[in-house]
Amino acid sequence: MSALANAVEMVKSGAPRIIRCDEELREYTDALFRLTAKNKPTGAELDTIDLLTLPVTDYESKGRVAPEVSPEPRKVA
């Protein structure tokens, strides 16, 4: 039987999935920063970095735009 035989259970147990909000993006990027900061990541850690990078780049490629802000008026002395 394939390791992917029960993919639904994998996702329920926390396997990477599509990022749907900025909070999830923060969680994924925090995990990526911890893994990429390691001096000698294991093969499994390198695979995890590759896997987590996919949903992060997908979410970021959808054109998340920072909210518009108005500049504060200058104070004249």
N, CA, C and O atoms as a Tripos MOL2 file, in Angstrom:
@<TRIPOS>MOLECULE
protein
  308   307    77     0     0
PROTEIN
NO_CHARGES

@<TRIPOS>ATOM
      1 N           0.8510   -1.1920    0.0000 N.3       1 MET1
      2 CA          0.0000    0.0000    0.0000 C.3       1 MET1
      3 C           0.8880    1.2450    0.0000 C.2       1 MET1
      4 O           1.9030    1.2830    0.6960 O.2       1 MET1
      5 N           0.5190    2.2330   -0.7570 N.am      2 SER2
      6 CA          1.2560    3.4830   -0.8850 C.3       2 SER2
      7 C           1.1950    4.3030    0.3990 C.2       2 SER2
      8 O           0.2310    4.2190    1.1600 O.2       2 SER2
      9 N           2.2420    5.0970    0.6260 N.am      3 ALA3
     10 CA          2.2520    6.0000    1.7810 C.3       3 ALA3
     11 C           1.1570    7.0520    1.6530 C.2       3 ALA3
     12 O           0.7690    7.6660    2.6460 O.2       3 ALA3
     13 N           0.6610    7.2620    0.4480 N.am      4 LEU4
     14 CA         -0.3960    8.2480    0.2200 C.3       4 LEU4
     15 C          -1.7830    7.6170    0.2160 C.2       4 LEU4
     16 O          -2.7600    8.2630   -0.1610 O.2       4 LEU4
     17 N          -1.8690    6.3750    0.6290 N.am      5 ALA5
     18 CA         -3.1480    5.6520    0.5820 C.3       5 ALA5
     19 C          -4.2420    6.3800    1.3370 C.2       5 ALA5
     20 O          -5.3980    6.3670    0.9130 O.2       5 ALA5
     21 N          -3.9040    7.0100    2.4380 N.am      6 ASN6
     22 CA         -4.9280    7.7350    3.1870 C.3       6 ASN6
     23 C          -4.5130    9.1980    3.3200 C.2       6 ASN6
     24 O          -4.1940    9.6770    4.4080 O.2       6 ASN6
     25 N          -4.5260    9.8860    2.1970 N.am      7 ALA7
     26 CA         -4.0950   11.2820    2.1560 C.3       7 ALA7
     27 C          -4.9580   12.1860    3.0270 C.2       7 ALA7
     28 O          -4.4530   13.1610    3.5830 O.2       7 ALA7
     29 N          -6.2440   11.8870    3.1570 N.am      8 VAL8
     30 CA         -7.1290   12.7040    4.0030 C.3       8 VAL8
     31 C          -6.6360   12.6730    5.4480 C.2       8 VAL8
     32 O          -6.6140   13.7070    6.1150 O.2       8 VAL8
     33 N          -6.2440   11.5110    5.9290 N.am      9 GLU9
     34 CA         -5.7340   11.3970    7.3010 C.3       9 GLU9
     35 C          -4.4180   12.1450    7.4440 C.2       9 GLU9
     36 O          -4.1440   12.7320    8.4910 O.2       9 GLU9
     37 N          -3.6050   12.1250    6.3950 N.am     10 MET10
     38 CA         -2.3460   12.8740    6.4380 C.3      10 MET10
     39 C          -2.6170   14.3590    6.6380 C.2      10 MET10
     40 O          -1.9690   15.0060    7.4620 O.2      10 MET10
     41 N          -3.5670   14.8980    5.8920 N.am     11 VAL11
     42 CA         -3.8880   16.3220    5.9960 C.3      11 VAL11
     43 C          -4.4910   16.6320    7.3700 C.2      11 VAL11
     44 O          -4.1500   17.6400    7.9890 O.2      11 VAL11
     45 N          -5.3840   15.7660    7.8410 N.am     12 LYS12
     46 CA         -5.9810   15.9710    9.1630 C.3      12 LYS12
     47 C          -4.9250   15.9940   10.2570 C.2      12 LYS12
     48 O          -5.0730   16.7060   11.2510 O.2      12 LYS12
     49 N          -3.8650   15.2220   10.0800 N.am     13 SER13
     50 CA         -2.8300   15.1570   11.1070 C.3      13 SER13
     51 C          -1.7970   16.2680   10.9750 C.2      13 SER13
     52 O          -0.8380   16.3120   11.7450 O.2      13 SER13
     53 N          -1.9780   17.1680   10.0100 N.am     14 GLY14
     54 CA         -1.1120   18.3360    9.9210 C.3      14 GLY14
     55 C          -0.1960   18.3820    8.7190 C.2      14 GLY14
     56 O           0.6970   19.2280    8.6700 O.2      14 GLY14
     57 N          -0.3800   17.5150    7.7570 N.am     15 ALA15
     58 CA          0.4400   17.5700    6.5470 C.3      15 ALA15
     59 C           0.2370   18.9220    5.8610 C.2      15 ALA15
     60 O          -0.8390   19.5100    5.9730 O.2      15 ALA15
     61 N           1.2480   19.4200    5.1570 N.am     16 PRO16
     62 CA          1.0970   20.7050    4.4790 C.3      16 PRO16
     63 C          -0.1210   20.7180    3.5670 C.2      16 PRO16
     64 O          -0.4670   19.7200    2.9340 O.2      16 PRO16
     65 N          -0.7540   21.8780    3.5230 N.am     17 ARG17
     66 CA         -1.9390   22.0510    2.6940 C.3      17 ARG17
     67 C          -1.9210   23.4540    2.0990 C.2      17 ARG17
     68 O          -0.9970   24.2250    2.3570 O.2      17 ARG17
     69 N          -2.9090   23.7790    1.3260 N.am     18 ILE18
     70 CA         -3.0020   25.1000    0.7040 C.3      18 ILE18
     71 C          -3.1390   26.1620    1.7880 C.2      18 ILE18
     72 O          -3.9180   26.0060    2.7290 O.2      18 ILE18
     73 N          -2.3850   27.2300    1.6480 N.am     19 ILE19
     74 CA         -2.4510   28.3490    2.5940 C.3      19 ILE19
     75 C          -3.6170   29.2360    2.1840 C.2      19 ILE19
     76 O          -3.7470   29.6070    1.0180 O.2      19 ILE19
     77 N          -4.4620   29.5720    3.1500 N.am     20 ARG20
     78 CA         -5.6630   30.3510    2.8450 C.3      20 ARG20
     79 C          -5.7050   31.7280    3.5220 C.2      20 ARG20
     80 O          -6.5860   32.5340    3.2240 O.2      20 ARG20
     81 N          -4.7630   32.0010    4.4250 N.am     21 CYS21
     82 CA         -4.7830   33.3130    5.0980 C.3      21 CYS21
     83 C          -3.3700   33.6730    5.5570 C.2      21 CYS21
     84 O          -2.4690   32.8340    5.5750 O.2      21 CYS21
     85 N          -3.2040   34.9370    5.9240 N.am     22 ASP22
     86 CA         -1.8960   35.4180    6.3470 C.3      22 ASP22
     87 C          -1.3900   34.7080    7.6010 C.2      22 ASP22
     88 O          -0.1830   34.5170    7.7480 O.2      22 ASP22
     89 N          -2.2810   34.3160    8.5020 N.am     23 GLU23
     90 CA         -1.8550   33.6050    9.7110 C.3      23 GLU23
     91 C          -1.2140   32.2650    9.3510 C.2      23 GLU23
     92 O          -0.1830   31.8980    9.9150 O.2      23 GLU23
     93 N          -1.8150   31.5440    8.4250 N.am     24 GLU24
     94 CA         -1.2280   30.2790    7.9840 C.3      24 GLU24
     95 C           0.1070   30.5270    7.2870 C.2      24 GLU24
     96 O           1.0440   29.7440    7.4440 O.2      24 GLU24
     97 N           0.1960   31.6080    6.5210 N.am     25 LEU25
     98 CA          1.4570   31.9570    5.8730 C.3      25 LEU25
     99 C           2.5420   32.1690    6.9190 C.2      25 LEU25
    100 O           3.6650   31.6940    6.7490 O.2      25 LEU25
    101 N           2.2220   32.8770    7.9990 N.am     26 ARG26
    102 CA          3.1950   33.0990    9.0750 C.3      26 ARG26
    103 C           3.6530   31.7690    9.6760 C.2      26 ARG26
    104 O           4.8410   31.5840    9.9430 O.2      26 ARG26
    105 N           2.7180   30.8480    9.8890 N.am     27 GLU27
    106 CA          3.0740   29.5460   10.4550 C.3      27 GLU27
    107 C           4.0520   28.8060    9.5410 C.2      27 GLU27
    108 O           5.0440   28.2460   10.0070 O.2      27 GLU27
    109 N           3.7680   28.8100    8.2550 N.am     28 TYR28
    110 CA          4.6250   28.1080    7.3020 C.3      28 TYR28
    111 C           5.9960   28.7690    7.2070 C.2      28 TYR28
    112 O           7.0170   28.0830    7.1980 O.2      28 TYR28
    113 N           6.0220   30.0980    7.1360 N.am     29 THR29
    114 CA          7.3150   30.7690    7.0100 C.3      29 THR29
    115 C           8.1290   30.6300    8.2830 C.2      29 THR29
    116 O           9.3530   30.5150    8.2140 O.2      29 THR29
    117 N           7.4840   30.6360    9.4490 N.am     30 ASP30
    118 CA          8.2150   30.3970   10.6980 C.3      30 ASP30
    119 C           8.8640   29.0210   10.6700 C.2      30 ASP30
    120 O          10.0290   28.8750   11.0400 O.2      30 ASP30
    121 N           8.1200   28.0160   10.2350 N.am     31 ALA31
    122 CA          8.6680   26.6570   10.1480 C.3      31 ALA31
    123 C           9.8290   26.6200    9.1470 C.2      31 ALA31
    124 O          10.8510   25.9820    9.4030 O.2      31 ALA31
    125 N           9.6720   27.2940    8.0250 N.am     32 LEU32
    126 CA         10.7470   27.3350    7.0320 C.3      32 LEU32
    127 C          11.9930   28.0140    7.5740 C.2      32 LEU32
    128 O          13.1040   27.5390    7.3430 O.2      32 LEU32
    129 N          11.8240   29.1170    8.2890 N.am     33 PHE33
    130 CA         12.9850   29.8150    8.8570 C.3      33 PHE33
    131 C          13.7210   28.9280    9.8480 C.2      33 PHE33
    132 O          14.9520   28.8990    9.8550 O.2      33 PHE33
    133 N          12.9810   28.2030   10.6850 N.am     34 ARG34
    134 CA         13.6260   27.3020   11.6500 C.3      34 ARG34
    135 C          14.4100   26.2120   10.9290 C.2      34 ARG34
    136 O          15.5310   25.8880   11.3200 O.2      34 ARG34
    137 N          13.8260   25.6490    9.8840 N.am     35 LEU35
    138 CA         14.5030   24.5740    9.1540 C.3      35 LEU35
    139 C          15.7100   25.0800    8.3700 C.2      35 LEU35
    140 O          16.7610   24.4400    8.3660 O.2      35 LEU35
    141 N          15.5650   26.2140    7.7120 N.am     36 THR36
    142 CA         16.6640   26.7240    6.8900 C.3      36 THR36
    143 C          17.7910   27.3070    7.7330 C.2      36 THR36
    144 O          18.8880   27.5290    7.2210 O.2      36 THR36
    145 N          17.5450   27.5570    9.0020 N.am     37 ALA37
    146 CA         18.5920   28.0780    9.8840 C.3      37 ALA37
    147 C          19.5270   26.9720   10.3820 C.2      37 ALA37
    148 O          20.5740   27.2630   10.9600 O.2      37 ALA37
    149 N          19.1610   25.7270   10.1650 N.am     38 LYS38
    150 CA         19.9860   24.6060   10.6240 C.3      38 LYS38
    151 C          21.2760   24.5280    9.8070 C.2      38 LYS38
    152 O          21.2700   24.7360    8.5940 O.2      38 LYS38
    153 N          22.3770   24.2250   10.4920 N.am     39 ASN39
    154 CA         23.6580   24.1040    9.8070 C.3      39 ASN39
    155 C          23.7010   22.9010    8.8740 C.2      39 ASN39
    156 O          24.1830   22.9990    7.7460 O.2      39 ASN39
    157 N          23.1980   21.7710    9.3460 N.am     40 LYS40
    158 CA         23.2230   20.5480    8.5440 C.3      40 LYS40
    159 C          21.8630   19.8740    8.5970 C.2      40 LYS40
    160 O          21.6730   18.9100    9.3390 O.2      40 LYS40
    161 N          20.9110   20.3770    7.8100 N.am     41 PRO41
    162 CA         19.5810   19.7360    7.8210 C.3      41 PRO41
    163 C          19.6710   18.3100    7.2840 C.2      41 PRO41
    164 O          20.4750   18.0110    6.4010 O.2      41 PRO41
    165 N          18.8440   17.4520    7.8270 N.am     42 THR42
    166 CA         18.7780   16.0640    7.3700 C.3      42 THR42
    167 C          18.0890   16.0070    6.0150 C.2      42 THR42
    168 O          17.5360   17.0020    5.5460 O.2      42 THR42
    169 N          18.1260   14.8430    5.3960 N.am     43 GLY43
    170 CA         17.4240   14.6620    4.1300 C.3      43 GLY43
    171 C          15.9350   14.9120    4.2830 C.2      43 GLY43
    172 O          15.3120   15.5300    3.4200 O.2      43 GLY43
    173 N          15.3590   14.4300    5.3870 N.am     44 ALA44
    174 CA         13.9260   14.6380    5.6380 C.3      44 ALA44
    175 C          13.6250   16.1240    5.8370 C.2      44 ALA44
    176 O          12.5810   16.6100    5.4030 O.2      44 ALA44
    177 N          14.5360   16.8450    6.4930 N.am     45 GLU45
    178 CA         14.3320   18.2840    6.6860 C.3      45 GLU45
    179 C          14.4320   19.0330    5.3610 C.2      45 GLU45
    180 O          13.6800   19.9790    5.1270 O.2      45 GLU45
    181 N          15.3500   18.6210    4.4970 N.am     46 LEU46
    182 CA         15.4560   19.2480    3.1740 C.3      46 LEU46
    183 C          14.1930   18.9840    2.3490 C.2      46 LEU46
    184 O          13.7100   19.8710    1.6450 O.2      46 LEU46
    185 N          13.6650   17.7640    2.4380 N.am     47 ASP47
    186 CA         12.4060   17.4530    1.7510 C.3      47 ASP47
    187 C          11.2680   18.3140    2.2870 C.2      47 ASP47
    188 O          10.4200   18.7830    1.5290 O.2      47 ASP47
    189 N          11.2600   18.5150    3.6040 N.am     48 THR48
    190 CA         10.2150   19.3320    4.2340 C.3      48 THR48
    191 C          10.3220   20.7870    3.7800 C.2      48 THR48
    192 O           9.3070   21.4390    3.5350 O.2      48 THR48
    193 N          11.5370   21.2900    3.6700 N.am     49 ILE49
    194 CA         11.7420   22.6570    3.1720 C.3      49 ILE49
    195 C          11.1560   22.7800    1.7670 C.2      49 ILE49
    196 O          10.4320   23.7290    1.4680 O.2      49 ILE49
    197 N          11.4720   21.8180    0.9150 N.am     50 ASP50
    198 CA         10.9290   21.8400   -0.4560 C.3      50 ASP50
    199 C           9.4030   21.8030   -0.4450 C.2      50 ASP50
    200 O           8.7490   22.5440   -1.1780 O.2      50 ASP50
    201 N           8.8540   20.9440    0.3840 N.am     51 LEU51
    202 CA          7.4020   20.7760    0.4320 C.3      51 LEU51
    203 C           6.6940   22.0130    0.9800 C.2      51 LEU51
    204 O           5.6580   22.4130    0.4490 O.2      51 LEU51
    205 N           7.2350   22.6230    2.0280 N.am     52 LEU52
    206 CA          6.6070   23.8160    2.6130 C.3      52 LEU52
    207 C           6.7490   25.0380    1.7120 C.2      52 LEU52
    208 O           5.9180   25.9450    1.7550 O.2      52 LEU52
    209 N           7.7950   25.0600    0.9000 N.am     53 THR53
    210 CA          8.0100   26.1930    0.0020 C.3      53 THR53
    211 C           6.9170   26.2880   -1.0610 C.2      53 THR53
    212 O           6.5620   27.3880   -1.4850 O.2      53 THR53
    213 N           6.3900   25.1610   -1.4890 N.am     54 LEU54
    214 CA          5.3640   25.1710   -2.5460 C.3      54 LEU54
    215 C           4.1120   25.9570   -2.1650 C.2      54 LEU54
    216 O           3.7170   26.8390   -2.9280 O.2      54 LEU54
    217 N           3.4640   25.6880   -1.0270 N.am     55 PRO55
    218 CA          2.2590   26.4730   -0.7160 C.3      55 PRO55
    219 C           2.5810   27.9340   -0.3950 C.2      55 PRO55
    220 O           1.7530   28.8140   -0.6300 O.2      55 PRO55
    221 N           3.7760   28.1980    0.1390 N.am     56 VAL56
    222 CA          4.1480   29.5900    0.4380 C.3      56 VAL56
    223 C           4.2750   30.3800   -0.8560 C.2      56 VAL56
    224 O           3.7130   31.4690   -0.9740 O.2      56 VAL56
    225 N           5.0030   29.8460   -1.8220 N.am     57 THR57
    226 CA          5.1660   30.5770   -3.0780 C.3      57 THR57
    227 C           3.8470   30.6790   -3.8400 C.2      57 THR57
    228 O           3.5990   31.6760   -4.5190 O.2      57 THR57
    229 N           3.0100   29.6650   -3.7320 N.am     58 ASP58
    230 CA          1.6900   29.7290   -4.3680 C.3      58 ASP58
    231 C           0.8580   30.8600   -3.7690 C.2      58 ASP58
    232 O           0.2650   31.6500   -4.5030 O.2      58 ASP58
    233 N           0.8110   30.9390   -2.4470 N.am     59 TYR59
    234 CA          0.0190   31.9740   -1.7810 C.3      59 TYR59
    235 C           0.5520   33.3660   -2.1270 C.2      59 TYR59
    236 O          -0.2170   34.2810   -2.4230 O.2      59 TYR59
    237 N           1.8780   33.5120   -2.0850 N.am     60 GLU60
    238 CA          2.4780   34.8110   -2.3640 C.3      60 GLU60
    239 C           2.3110   35.2120   -3.8330 C.2      60 GLU60
    240 O           2.2580   36.4020   -4.1440 O.2      60 GLU60
    241 N           2.2280   34.2380   -4.7300 N.am     61 SER61
    242 CA          2.1050   34.5530   -6.1510 C.3      61 SER61
    243 C           0.7110   35.0420   -6.5330 C.2      61 SER61
    244 O           0.5010   35.5410   -7.6380 O.2      61 SER61
    245 N          -0.2270   34.8950   -5.6220 N.am     62 LYS62
    246 CA         -1.6020   35.3170   -5.9260 C.3      62 LYS62
    247 C          -1.8110   36.8080   -5.7300 C.2      62 LYS62
    248 O          -2.9450   37.2860   -5.6970 O.2      62 LYS62
    249 N          -0.7150   37.5370   -5.6010 N.am     63 GLY63
    250 CA         -0.7900   38.9870   -5.6050 C.3      63 GLY63
    251 C          -1.3190   39.6140   -4.3320 C.2      63 GLY63
    252 O          -2.1180   40.5490   -4.3790 O.2      63 GLY63
    253 N          -0.8800   39.1040   -3.2050 N.am     64 ARG64
    254 CA         -1.2820   39.7340   -1.9510 C.3      64 ARG64
    255 C          -0.7910   41.1710   -1.9740 C.2      64 ARG64
    256 O           0.4000   41.4200   -2.1640 O.2      64 ARG64
    257 N          -1.6860   42.1040   -1.7850 N.am     65 VAL65
    258 CA         -1.3480   43.5230   -1.8690 C.3      65 VAL65
    259 C          -1.4840   44.1450   -0.4920 C.2      65 VAL65
    260 O          -2.4740   43.9320    0.2080 O.2      65 VAL65
    261 N          -0.4810   44.9130   -0.1160 N.am     66 ALA66
    262 CA         -0.5450   45.6200    1.1550 C.3      66 ALA66
    263 C          -1.6630   46.6550    1.1030 C.2      66 ALA66
    264 O          -1.8920   47.2560    0.0530 O.2      66 ALA66
    265 N          -2.3640   46.8750    2.2120 N.am     67 PRO67
    266 CA         -3.4350   47.8640    2.2010 C.3      67 PRO67
    267 C          -2.8770   49.2570    1.9430 C.2      67 PRO67
    268 O          -1.7530   49.5820    2.3260 O.2      67 PRO67
    269 N          -3.6890   50.0620    1.2890 N.am     68 GLU68
    270 CA         -3.2670   51.4360    1.0090 C.3      68 GLU68
    271 C          -3.2920   52.2530    2.2920 C.2      68 GLU68
    272 O          -4.1830   52.1000    3.1280 O.2      68 GLU68
    273 N          -2.3040   53.1170    2.4290 N.am     69 VAL69
    274 CA         -2.2450   54.0120    3.5790 C.3      69 VAL69
    275 C          -2.0480   55.4260    3.0710 C.2      69 VAL69
    276 O          -1.3920   55.6450    2.0520 O.2      69 VAL69
    277 N          -2.6080   56.3630    3.7710 N.am     70 SER70
    278 CA         -2.4180   57.7580    3.4190 C.3      70 SER70
    279 C          -1.2200   58.2970    4.1800 C.2      70 SER70
    280 O          -1.0600   58.0280    5.3700 O.2      70 SER70
    281 N          -0.3850   59.0540    3.4970 N.am     71 PRO71
    282 CA          0.7580   59.6300    4.2070 C.3      71 PRO71
    283 C           0.2830   60.6410    5.2300 C.2      71 PRO71
    284 O          -0.7020   61.3500    5.0290 O.2      71 PRO71
    285 N           1.0150   60.6870    6.3360 N.am     72 GLU72
    286 CA          0.6550   61.6830    7.3500 C.3      72 GLU72
    287 C           1.0370   63.0590    6.8380 C.2      72 GLU72
    288 O           2.0710   63.2230    6.1910 O.2      72 GLU72
    289 N           0.1990   64.0510    7.1280 N.am     73 PRO73
    290 CA          0.5570   65.4070    6.6690 C.3      73 PRO73
    291 C           1.8200   65.8760    7.3680 C.2      73 PRO73
    292 O           2.0470   65.5850    8.5420 O.2      73 PRO73
    293 N           2.6430   66.6150    6.6180 N.am     74 ARG74
    294 CA          3.8780   67.1600    7.1870 C.3      74 ARG74
    295 C           3.5450   68.3020    8.1200 C.2      74 ARG74
    296 O           2.6570   69.1140    7.8600 O.2      74 ARG74
    297 N           4.2790   68.3410    9.2060 N.am     75 LYS75
    298 CA          4.1220   69.4670   10.1440 C.3      75 LYS75
    299 C           5.1450   70.5180    9.7650 C.2      75 LYS75
    300 O           6.3320   70.2320    9.6080 O.2      75 LYS75
    301 N           4.6670   71.7190    9.6230 N.am     76 VAL76
    302 CA          5.5450   72.8230    9.2660 C.3      76 VAL76
    303 C           5.9510   73.5200   10.5540 C.2      76 VAL76
    304 O           5.1120   73.8960   11.3720 O.2      76 VAL76
    305 N           7.2630   73.6820   10.7120 N.am     77 ALA77
    306 CA          7.7670   74.3110   11.9400 C.3      77 ALA77
    307 C           7.7450   75.8090   11.8480 C.2      77 ALA77
    308 O           8.1350   76.4920   12.7950 O.2      77 ALA77
@<TRIPOS>BOND
     1     1     2 1
     2     2     3 1
     3     3     4 2
     4     3     5 am
     5     5     6 1
     6     6     7 1
     7     7     8 2
     8     7     9 am
     9     9    10 1
    10    10    11 1
    11    11    12 2
    12    11    13 am
    13    13    14 1
    14    14    15 1
    15    15    16 2
    16    15    17 am
    17    17    18 1
    18    18    19 1
    19    19    20 2
    20    19    21 am
    21    21    22 1
    22    22    23 1
    23    23    24 2
    24    23    25 am
    25    25    26 1
    26    26    27 1
    27    27    28 2
    28    27    29 am
    29    29    30 1
    30    30    31 1
    31    31    32 2
    32    31    33 am
    33    33    34 1
    34    34    35 1
    35    35    36 2
    36    35    37 am
    37    37    38 1
    38    38    39 1
    39    39    40 2
    40    39    41 am
    41    41    42 1
    42    42    43 1
    43    43    44 2
    44    43    45 am
    45    45    46 1
    46    46    47 1
    47    47    48 2
    48    47    49 am
    49    49    50 1
    50    50    51 1
    51    51    52 2
    52    51    53 am
    53    53    54 1
    54    54    55 1
    55    55    56 2
    56    55    57 am
    57    57    58 1
    58    58    59 1
    59    59    60 2
    60    59    61 am
    61    61    62 1
    62    62    63 1
    63    63    64 2
    64    63    65 am
    65    65    66 1
    66    66    67 1
    67    67    68 2
    68    67    69 am
    69    69    70 1
    70    70    71 1
    71    71    72 2
    72    71    73 am
    73    73    74 1
    74    74    75 1
    75    75    76 2
    76    75    77 am
    77    77    78 1
    78    78    79 1
    79    79    80 2
    80    79    81 am
    81    81    82 1
    82    82    83 1
    83    83    84 2
    84    83    85 am
    85    85    86 1
    86    86    87 1
    87    87    88 2
    88    87    89 am
    89    89    90 1
    90    90    91 1
    91    91    92 2
    92    91    93 am
    93    93    94 1
    94    94    95 1
    95    95    96 2
    96    95    97 am
    97    97    98 1
    98    98    99 1
    99    99   100 2
   100    99   101 am
   101   101   102 1
   102   102   103 1
   103   103   104 2
   104   103   105 am
   105   105   106 1
   106   106   107 1
   107   107   108 2
   108   107   109 am
   109   109   110 1
   110   110   111 1
   111   111   112 2
   112   111   113 am
   113   113   114 1
   114   114   115 1
   115   115   116 2
   116   115   117 am
   117   117   118 1
   118   118   119 1
   119   119   120 2
   120   119   121 am
   121   121   122 1
   122   122   123 1
   123   123   124 2
   124   123   125 am
   125   125   126 1
   126   126   127 1
   127   127   128 2
   128   127   129 am
   129   129   130 1
   130   130   131 1
   131   131   132 2
   132   131   133 am
   133   133   134 1
   134   134   135 1
   135   135   136 2
   136   135   137 am
   137   137   138 1
   138   138   139 1
   139   139   140 2
   140   139   141 am
   141   141   142 1
   142   142   143 1
   143   143   144 2
   144   143   145 am
   145   145   146 1
   146   146   147 1
   147   147   148 2
   148   147   149 am
   149   149   150 1
   150   150   151 1
   151   151   152 2
   152   151   153 am
   153   153   154 1
   154   154   155 1
   155   155   156 2
   156   155   157 am
   157   157   158 1
   158   158   159 1
   159   159   160 2
   160   159   161 am
   161   161   162 1
   162   162   163 1
   163   163   164 2
   164   163   165 am
   165   165   166 1
   166   166   167 1
   167   167   168 2
   168   167   169 am
   169   169   170 1
   170   170   171 1
   171   171   172 2
   172   171   173 am
   173   173   174 1
   174   174   175 1
   175   175   176 2
   176   175   177 am
   177   177   178 1
   178   178   179 1
   179   179   180 2
   180   179   181 am
   181   181   182 1
   182   182   183 1
   183   183   184 2
   184   183   185 am
   185   185   186 1
   186   186   187 1
   187   187   188 2
   188   187   189 am
   189   189   190 1
   190   190   191 1
   191   191   192 2
   192   191   193 am
   193   193   194 1
   194   194   195 1
   195   195   196 2
   196   195   197 am
   197   197   198 1
   198   198   199 1
   199   199   200 2
   200   199   201 am
   201   201   202 1
   202   202   203 1
   203   203   204 2
   204   203   205 am
   205   205   206 1
   206   206   207 1
   207   207   208 2
   208   207   209 am
   209   209   210 1
   210   210   211 1
   211   211   212 2
   212   211   213 am
   213   213   214 1
   214   214   215 1
   215   215   216 2
   216   215   217 am
   217   217   218 1
   218   218   219 1
   219   219   220 2
   220   219   221 am
   221   221   222 1
   222   222   223 1
   223   223   224 2
   224   223   225 am
   225   225   226 1
   226   226   227 1
   227   227   228 2
   228   227   229 am
   229   229   230 1
   230   230   231 1
   231   231   232 2
   232   231   233 am
   233   233   234 1
   234   234   235 1
   235   235   236 2
   236   235   237 am
   237   237   238 1
   238   238   239 1
   239   239   240 2
   240   239   241 am
   241   241   242 1
   242   242   243 1
   243   243   244 2
   244   243   245 am
   245   245   246 1
   246   246   247 1
   247   247   248 2
   248   247   249 am
   249   249   250 1
   250   250   251 1
   251   251   252 2
   252   251   253 am
   253   253   254 1
   254   254   255 1
   255   255   256 2
   256   255   257 am
   257   257   258 1
   258   258   259 1
   259   259   260 2
   260   259   261 am
   261   261   262 1
   262   262   263 1
   263   263   264 2
   264   263   265 am
   265   265   266 1
   266   266   267 1
   267   267   268 2
   268   267   269 am
   269   269   270 1
   270   270   271 1
   271   271   272 2
   272   271   273 am
   273   273   274 1
   274   274   275 1
   275   275   276 2
   276   275   277 am
   277   277   278 1
   278   278   279 1
   279   279   280 2
   280   279   281 am
   281   281   282 1
   282   282   283 1
   283   283   284 2
   284   283   285 am
   285   285   286 1
   286   286   287 1
   287   287   288 2
   288   287   289 am
   289   289   290 1
   290   290   291 1
   291   291   292 2
   292   291   293 am
   293   293   294 1
   294   294   295 1
   295   295   296 2
   296   295   297 am
   297   297   298 1
   298   298   299 1
   299   299   300 2
   300   299   301 am
   301   301   302 1
   302   302   303 1
   303   303   304 2
   304   303   305 am
   305   305   306 1
   306   306   307 1
   307   307   308 2
@<TRIPOS>SUBSTRUCTURE
     1 MET1         2 RESIDUE 1 A MET
     2 SER2         6 RESIDUE 1 A SER
     3 ALA3        10 RESIDUE 1 A ALA
     4 LEU4        14 RESIDUE 1 A LEU
     5 ALA5        18 RESIDUE 1 A ALA
     6 ASN6        22 RESIDUE 1 A ASN
     7 ALA7        26 RESIDUE 1 A ALA
     8 VAL8        30 RESIDUE 1 A VAL
     9 GLU9        34 RESIDUE 1 A GLU
    10 MET10       38 RESIDUE 1 A MET
    11 VAL11       42 RESIDUE 1 A VAL
    12 LYS12       46 RESIDUE 1 A LYS
    13 SER13       50 RESIDUE 1 A SER
    14 GLY14       54 RESIDUE 1 A GLY
    15 ALA15       58 RESIDUE 1 A ALA
    16 PRO16       62 RESIDUE 1 A PRO
    17 ARG17       66 RESIDUE 1 A ARG
    18 ILE18       70 RESIDUE 1 A ILE
    19 ILE19       74 RESIDUE 1 A ILE
    20 ARG20       78 RESIDUE 1 A ARG
    21 CYS21       82 RESIDUE 1 A CYS
    22 ASP22       86 RESIDUE 1 A ASP
    23 GLU23       90 RESIDUE 1 A GLU
    24 GLU24       94 RESIDUE 1 A GLU
    25 LEU25       98 RESIDUE 1 A LEU
    26 ARG26      102 RESIDUE 1 A ARG
    27 GLU27      106 RESIDUE 1 A GLU
    28 TYR28      110 RESIDUE 1 A TYR
    29 THR29      114 RESIDUE 1 A THR
    30 ASP30      118 RESIDUE 1 A ASP
    31 ALA31      122 RESIDUE 1 A ALA
    32 LEU32      126 RESIDUE 1 A LEU
    33 PHE33      130 RESIDUE 1 A PHE
    34 ARG34      134 RESIDUE 1 A ARG
    35 LEU35      138 RESIDUE 1 A LEU
    36 THR36      142 RESIDUE 1 A THR
    37 ALA37      146 RESIDUE 1 A ALA
    38 LYS38      150 RESIDUE 1 A LYS
    39 ASN39      154 RESIDUE 1 A ASN
    40 LYS40      158 RESIDUE 1 A LYS
    41 PRO41      162 RESIDUE 1 A PRO
    42 THR42      166 RESIDUE 1 A THR
    43 GLY43      170 RESIDUE 1 A GLY
    44 ALA44      174 RESIDUE 1 A ALA
    45 GLU45      178 RESIDUE 1 A GLU
    46 LEU46      182 RESIDUE 1 A LEU
    47 ASP47      186 RESIDUE 1 A ASP
    48 THR48      190 RESIDUE 1 A THR
    49 ILE49      194 RESIDUE 1 A ILE
    50 ASP50      198 RESIDUE 1 A ASP
    51 LEU51      202 RESIDUE 1 A LEU
    52 LEU52      206 RESIDUE 1 A LEU
    53 THR53      210 RESIDUE 1 A THR
    54 LEU54      214 RESIDUE 1 A LEU
    55 PRO55      218 RESIDUE 1 A PRO
    56 VAL56      222 RESIDUE 1 A VAL
    57 THR57      226 RESIDUE 1 A THR
    58 ASP58      230 RESIDUE 1 A ASP
    59 TYR59      234 RESIDUE 1 A TYR
    60 GLU60      238 RESIDUE 1 A GLU
    61 SER61      242 RESIDUE 1 A SER
    62 LYS62      246 RESIDUE 1 A LYS
    63 GLY63      250 RESIDUE 1 A GLY
    64 ARG64      254 RESIDUE 1 A ARG
    65 VAL65      258 RESIDUE 1 A VAL
    66 ALA66      262 RESIDUE 1 A ALA
    67 PRO67      266 RESIDUE 1 A PRO
    68 GLU68      270 RESIDUE 1 A GLU
    69 VAL69      274 RESIDUE 1 A VAL
    70 SER70      278 RESIDUE 1 A SER
    71 PRO71      282 RESIDUE 1 A PRO
    72 GLU72      286 RESIDUE 1 A GLU
    73 PRO73      290 RESIDUE 1 A PRO
    74 ARG74      294 RESIDUE 1 A ARG
    75 LYS75      298 RESIDUE 1 A LYS
    76 VAL76      302 RESIDUE 1 A VAL
    77 ALA77      306 RESIDUE 1 A ALA
